[in-house]
């Protein structure tokens, strides 16, 4: 602690539209510790707040909204679905898979820890010791094919599709190296990436807890499951604990750059009096 030091509030927001910033400020309007944000962005759409009858309805509705944006040309990597706890991801994963939408779970199994990736790296290291007369792409694609990769991805979601995605992402790294790169250089590149956890970026919708999303940003953010027991979490009982849940919600809201949708299902949310939603089934 430094008694008498000057505290500077960083209140200029360069990420979000004015409407999203105004919405976020409503979450801190009763706090003397946080000054209101001032948006430096352009005007945009007001955040949408929707309620659904069931979890399945909510996840299906979000998946449909994401499908519409994909059809409009929005990149999947520009969209994220955020939730309070990891256990909420399964339902949205199922809805996205059913809609044929690729996704990646932030904070899930690390890329370099996946068995098929580890098997491929071992084979690449072995071939680097005794290289054969093939281009880098040919050598790596042959190794990936031996592990089940093929040119066309599996049509059904599940373990086979996940395995294909991992091997395809590994193969795509060859495009980032110079054309004359050798398999030994590729093996060294993979070792460095594994050491630094520099994982391939998948062209997919991000799923994440709000905690894991801190410091991140997306053009389009969907915050789901804003239900009593989840956000705020069930064990938040005191005023201080509820205030912390409110701050966490604030983090989720301010991850959105252009568009924000907040939804819940069934039971009402403790935040409903703030959101004042136009209800939609």
SULTA-V371795 format. One record per residue. N is the residue number from 1. PSI is psi in whole degrees, 0 to 359 (999 if undefined). Layout:
n = <N,N>
psi = <PSI,PSI>
This chain:
n = <1,2,3,4,5,6,7,8,9,10,11,12,13,14,15,16,17,18,19,20,21,22,23,24,25,26,27,28,29,30,31,32,33,34,35,36,37,38,39,40,41,42,43,44,45,46,47,48,49,50,51,52,53,54,55,56,57,58,59,60,61,62,63,64,65,66,67,68,69,70,71,72,73,74,75,76,77,78,79,80,81,82,83,84,85,86,87,88,89,90,91,92,93,94,95,96,97,98,99,100,101,102,103,104,105,106,107,108,109,110,111,112,113,114,115,116,117,118,119,120,121,122,123,124,125,126,127,128,129,130,131,132,133,134,135,136,137,138,139,140,141,142,143,144,145,146,147,148,149,150,151,152,153,154,155,156,157,158,159,160,161,162,163,164,165,166,167,168,169,170,171,172,173,174,175,176,177,178,179,180,181,182,183,184,185,186,187,188,189,190,191,192,193,194,195,196,197,198,199,200,201,202,203,204,205,206,207,208,209,210,211,212,213,214,215,216,217,218,219,220,221,222,223,224,225,226,227,228,229,230,231,232,233,234,235,236,237,238,239,240,241,242,243,244,245,246,247,248,249,250,251,252,253,254,255,256,257,258,259,260,261,262,263,264,265,266,267,268,269,270,271,272,273,274,275,276,277,278,279,280,281>
psi = <141,95,137,3,159,129,128,121,127,96,352,122,117,2,307,161,166,324,320,319,317,320,316,322,332,336,341,12,338,7,129,352,344,123,151,144,151,115,135,5,179,160,154,203,145,144,142,140,124,144,150,158,319,168,316,318,318,312,322,319,319,317,320,320,322,319,319,316,321,318,336,357,5,134,138,328,352,8,146,146,122,148,169,315,155,326,344,351,331,315,319,327,314,319,318,319,318,328,0,31,124,143,161,139,115,130,5,204,130,145,311,354,352,138,317,326,318,320,319,318,321,318,323,318,319,318,334,331,321,75,151,169,75,154,163,314,317,316,314,321,324,320,316,322,322,342,7,357,146,169,316,134,156,143,335,141,162,198,319,320,320,318,317,316,318,312,323,321,322,316,325,337,334,333,343,352,159,152,329,7,143,168,332,320,325,319,319,322,318,321,317,319,322,321,318,2,42,89,152,144,120,137,81,162,136,134,134,149,158,323,314,347,356,133,354,167,148,153,318,124,134,117,116,162,36,69,151,127,336,305,95,149,154,329,2,105,320,165,322,320,320,321,323,321,323,319,324,318,320,319,315,315,317,9,342,133,316,315,143,132,129,132,160,175,150,254,147,164,149,345,359,322,336,319,328,65,155,108,143,137,999>
